[in-house]
Amino acid sequence: MTSNPESDSEQRDAAPGIPDSAASDAAPPTVSVAVDLRSLALVIIATVAVVFALDWAQSFVISLLLGILFAYTLNPLVVWLERIKIPRGVGTTLVMLGTVCALGLGAYSLRDQMQTILDQVPEAVSKLSTAFASLRKGQASTMKKMENAASEIEKATNQAAGTDSPKPPATRVVIDPPAFKLGNLLWASSMGAAGLISQAAMVLLLTYFLLLSGDTYKRKLVRLTGPVLSNRKITVHLLDDINASIQRYMLMLLVTNVLVGLLTWAALRGVGLDNAGGWAVAAGLLHVIPYFGPAVTAAGIGMAAFMQFNTLGTALLVAGASLAITTLIGTFVTTWMTGRIAKMNTAAVFISLLFWAWLWGVWGMLLSIPITVILKVIAQHVEQFESVAELLGE
């Protein structure tokens, strides 16, 4: 009986489980990417220059961005007044006066609680320092015993080695700290308050003029794109998307901050903490600042609870309840609404938060998400920035 060598080789090739040494030793697949080094270098230099410019002009840029955000937020009210036959100038004035009066009345109604909270801060800090000092006392005594034991062991070792010789006393250099001057502190505080007031006035005026101008700058930007109709349509869609995204984001901030304030007020009233209304307003306002704001709120509420109840456990419980409320709102409500508004991935949002916080501090944390939303909307409508939109998207 004879066999066909060709059929045998085909059967060996088709048989499963037989390793193929040639296939196993093959190199992994590679992708060839063409890189223009000159263009890459120009992009890096331009990025560094933009970052340094943003850092150098941060006071102006932050005021400009805040004015734009507030103008986008209040613009629907002005448009509604226009629809009921009120001129835009009169409507803008009414909206700005109403906003300023509402903020002033809110601050005035809570002035007593806020003053009480500020008056209690030094005493609360003193009590907390005493409590932590008592906790460290036991640790200090333990460390002292360990130091004494180590010195005895070292002394016995030196005696056994015959090198027990008195050491010259170490020379200490004492540097007197600079004397505290109350005048310097008051001057620095006054300069900081004056700068804050001037920046707030600048933001209010900028908001007023942006609301007063209406769609003027929108029409100018459309004209600057040129006579091509397709470019004008893209510009109109871009500006409309930015407008809608910012307004939805500000609505999300309003809803989440009100929820945080109400839940915090209910929790503090249930515990019986004094000035619950003031702490609830502070929690709602500070919740605007991601991560940092809730931490500051929890620390302040914890100090107030420790001062009132004189137990560290109760203080930690109240502070933990504040953090639990902000975490609950941030995990469910904020995440859901942000996903509906911007459709951005969480990693991109967090990296943006880290970058703007590094660049502008607290203001960067406050403005990081609106800036990222605007950049994503622009990247979606500009062909050259499609890769940026892909990185920021879900």
N, C-alpha and C positions, 0 to 999 in steps of 0.2 A: 504494500500500500504506500503510495507516494503522496507527498504534500506539496502544495503550491507555495513557494517562498513569498510571493507577492501578497497572497491572502493572509499568510501568517504575520507579515509586517503590518498589514492593515488592522488585524485583530489586536496586535500589541499596541498600536497607536490609539485604537478606540477603547481599549480596556481601561476602566477607571481604577484609581488608586496607584498607578505606576508613576513615580515622580519623573518629572522632566527636568534634567539638570540644566539644560540650556535656558528654560524659562525661569528656573529658580535663581540663576546667576545673573539674570538680566537687570540692568540699571532701572531705578524707579523713573516714572515719567516726569519730565521737567517742562516748565513753561518759560518761554522766552519773552521777557518784558523789555521793551525799548525805553531807555531813560535818557532824557535830554538834560545833561548835567548843567548846562547854562540856564535853562529855564527853571530847573530845580533850585539852583543857587539864587536866582532872582526872586523866586517865591519865598524862600527862607529869609532873605534880606528884607523883603517887603513886609513879611509877617512880623519880624523883630522890630522893624521901624514902626509899624502900626501899634504894637504892644507898648513900646516906649512912649509913643504919642498919646495913647489912651491913659497911661500912667501920669504923664506930665500934665495933661489937660483934664484930669478926672473931675475937678470941681465943675468945670463948664459942661462936660459931657454928661455927668450925673444929673445936673440941673435940667439939661435939655431932654434927657430921657424921661425924667419924672414929669416934666411939663407935657411931653407928648403922650405919656400914659394917662395922665389925668384928663387931657383934652379928649382922647379917644373914649375915656370912660364917661365923661359928662356930655359928650356930643349928642347922644340920643335924646337927652332932655331938651337941648336947644332945638334939635330938629322937631321934636314934638310941639314945642312952643311956636315954631314957625308954621306948623300945620294948622294951628288954631289962630292964624293971622296976627301973630306977635312978631315984630321985626327982629332980625337976628341980633342986632346990637342990644336991644332992650332985653331979649331973651337971655343972651349971654351974661349981661349984667345981673339979671335976676337969679340965674343959676349960680353964679359965683358968689353973690351975696348970700344966697340961701345956704350954700355949702359952708362958707366961712362962719355964718351965724350958727349953723347946726353943730359945727365942731366946737365953737366957743361955748355954746350952751351946754354941750355934753361935758366939756372940761370943767365948766363952772358948777354944774350939778354934782360932780364928783370931787370937787376941790377939797372938801373936808376929809373924805376918806383917803385921798392921795396925800394930804398933809399929815394925817395920822400915820400913814405907812412910812413916809419919809422921816418923821420924828422917831419912829421906832427902830429905824435901821441901826443907829449906833449902839443902842442897848441890846439889840438882837445879836449883833456881831460880837459884843462883849460876852454875852451869855454863851454863845457858841464857842468862843475861844476858851472860856472856862471849862465847858464840858469836854472839849477835845484835850485840854491840858490834863484833866483828871484821867482821861483814858490813856494818855501818854505817860502818866506818872508810873503806872505799873510796869510799862515797857522800859522806862528809864531806870527803875530800880533793878530790873533783870539785867539790863546792859551794864549797869554799874557792877553788879556781882561778877559778870563775865570778865569785865576789865580787871577787877581785883584778882580773880583767879589767874588770868593771863599774866599779870605782873608778878604774882607769886611764883608761877612756873618759870618765868624768865629769870627771876632772882635765884631760884634753886639751880637752874641750869648754869648760870654764871659762876655760882659758888663751886659747883662740881668741876667746872673747867678751869678754875683758878683765875678767872678774869673779872673777879668782882671788884671793880674800881668805881669810885663815884664819878658820875658824869657831870660835867659842868652844866649849870642851869641854862636852859635855852633862853635866848634873847627874844623877847616879843616886841614887835613893832605895832604900836597902836595908832591907827589913823582916825583922827576925829572926824565924824561925819559933818557935812556942812549944816550950819544952823538953819532951822526951819523958820521961814519968814512968811507970816500970814499974808502980807501984802502981795508977795509973788503969787501965792495960790489964788487970791482974789482976782488979781490981774489976769492970770491965765484963764480962770473960770469966766470972767467977763468977756475976754476976747473970744472964747469958745462959744458963749451964748450969743455974742454979737454976730459971729460968723454964721451960726445956725439960723438966727432971725433973718439976716440978709439973704441967705440962700433960700429960705422959705418964701420970702417976699419975691425973689427972682422967679421961683417956680410958679407962684400964683400969677404973677404978671405974664409970664410966658404962656401959661394955660389960658388966661383970658384972651390974649392976642391970637392964639391958635384957634380958639373957639370962634372968635370974632371973624377971622379970615374965612372960615367955612371950607369950601372946596377949592379955594384959590390955588393953593400949592399943588393940589391934585391935578388941576387943569394945566398948571405950568409944567409939571413933570410929564404929563402926557404930550404936551407940545415939544418938550425937549427930546423925546424919543424919535422925532422926525416925521416926515410926511407919510411913511409907510403905514397902512391901515392895520396890518397884522401886528406890528410892534406896538401900536397904540392900544389895541385890544389886550395884548399881553400885559401892558403896563396897568391898564384899568383893572384887569383881573387880579394882578399882583397887589395893588393898593386895596382893593376890596377884601382880598383874603387877609391881608395884614390887619385891616380894620376889624374884620369879624373875629380873627384870632385873639387880638388884644382885648376886645370887648368881652368875649367869652371867658378869657383868662381872668379879667378883673371881676366878672360875675362869680367865677369859681372862688376867688379870694374872698369876696363878700360873703358867700354862702358858708364856706368853711370857717372863716373867722367868727361869724355870728354863732355857728354851732359850737365852736370851741368855747366862746364866751358864755353861752347859755349852759352848757354842760358843766363848765367849771363853776359857775355860780350855783348851780343846783348841788354839786358835790360839796362845795365849801359851806353852803347853808345847811346841808345835812350834817356836816361835822360840827357846825357851830362856830366856825371861824369868824372873827370880827372883820369888818370891811370886805365882805365877800364880793360886793358889787365892784369896788375898785380893783380887786385882784382879778375879777372876771374880765373887766375891760382891758387890763394890762395883758392878760393871757390872749385875748382876741387880737390886740394890736401886735404883740410880739410874735404871734403865730405867722405873721407875714414873712418873717425871717426864717428860712428853713434851718432846722436842727439847732441853731444857736438860740433863737427866740424861745422855744419851749424849754430849753435847759435853764435859761435865765429865769423864766417864770417859775419853774419848779423849785429852783434855789430860793427865790424870794418868798414863795408860799411856804416852803419848809421852814425858813427862818421865822416867819410870822407865826406859824403853828407852834414852833418850839418856844417862842416868847410867851404865847398865851397859855399853853398847856404844860410847859416846863418838863416835857418828856421827849427824849430823842426819838423814841419809837413812834410816837404820834406824828412828830415832824416828818420822819421818813415815810410814814404811811400817807400823809397828805401830799407830800411831794411826789410820791409814786402814783397817786391817783391823778395828779395833774399831768404827769408824763403819760399815763395810760390813756387819758382822754385825747391828748394831742396825737399819740400813736394810732389810736383807733380812727380818728378823723383822717390823719394822713395816709393810713394804710388803705382804707376803703373809699372814703368820699373823695379825697384829693387825687388819689391814684386813678380812680375811675373817671373823674371829670377831666383830669389832665390827658388821659388817653383819648377821651372823646374829643377834646379840643385840638390837641397838637399831634396825636398819634406818634409820639416819640418813645424811644426805648429808654429804660431806666438808667442804663449805664451811661448813655450820652448825657442825660439830664444831670447825673451826679458828677461826671467829669466837668461839665460846664459850670456847675456850682463850685467845684474846687478851683477852677481857673479864675473865675470872676471874684471869688472870695480872696484868692491870693493877690489879685490885681487891685481891688478896691475895698477889701475888708467887708464890713457889714453891708455897705451899700451894694457891693458886688453880689453878696448872697441874696439881697432883696431883688436885684434886677436881673439875675442870671437867667431865670426861666423866661421872662419876656424877651430878652435879647436872643435866646436860643430859638424861641418860637418865630421871631421875625426872620432870623437867619435861615431857618428851615423853609419858611414860606418863600423867601427870595430864591433860595437854591432850587426849589421845585419849579420855578418859572424861568430860570436862566439855564440854558443848555450847558454852559461851561462848568456849572456848579452842581451837576446832577450827582456826582460822587459824594458831595457834602450832604445832599438831601438823603442819599442812600444810607450814609453813616448815621445820620440823626434819626431816621425813621425807624419804625418797628421792624 
